[in-house]
Amino acid sequence: MADDKPRNLREHVTAVRYQQLSAEVRALQRQCYALATLRLNEAVAANGGSGAGLAIVTDIDETVFDNSDVMAHAAMAGEGFDNVETWKLWELHGTPRLIPGAAAFLALADRLGVAIFYVSDRFGENKAATMATLARLHLPQTTPDRVHLFGAPKTERRALIARDHKIILLLGDTLHDFHGDFANATLDEQYARTEAHADRWGQDWIVFPNAAHGTWMEADLRPWDAPKPD
């Protein structure tokens, strides 16, 4: 047990370094938004060229906002992956950047008349601060009724939106951004359920890379059992 924290800390720093500094992550993020743009245009065309009645549901963190600065702070300070007090301070005073491609995609959805809903597990008590950050970054449709923060499970928040809109795209960086099947599931269950929903990925579900957060971070590696040399 004495070595667990140093090992996990090293792994956390490596994960954050990839998320914050790698050009590959930025390329993947742009690739996600390029695919989302293609699917958005297809859905609007299939709706007679109008966005009326259609909706996009997007997560915020690591989907629209780049929060890697606070990830780096937590890693360098030796904090856990999910320090609530540090995260609350970040929501109030942090200055996240936009994920590459987010602004252009959301602006297009707005021009096409598609409703945009921001469904996030940011703290509801900090809603004013989150909305101020959305406004600072000049994102569209950031009215209180379009920003749904932590409270009911995301599956319930999505169901409320679906009462009045046809949801054409879900965007997020964790599996429960897409379906309640993934909530509280083990890794092996997640693998199986990911396969069960294979027809959704890249169609109406767009997953963004996040190397620094997820239940998988606490899992043990499964190495090859190499044969001994003669």
Buried (B, 14 or more C-beta within 10 A) or exposed (E): EEEEEEEBBEBBBEBBBBBBEEEEBBEBBBBBBEBBBEBBEEBBEEBEEEBBEBBBBBBBBBBBBBBBBBBBBBBEEEBEBEBEEBBBBBBBEBEBEBBBBBBBBBEBBBEBBBBBBBBBBBBEEBBEBBBEBBEEBEBBBBEEEBBBBBEEEBBEBBEEBEEEBBBBBBBBBBBBBBBBBBEEBEEEEBEEBBEEBEEBEBEBBBBBBBBBBBBEEEEEEEEEEEEEEE
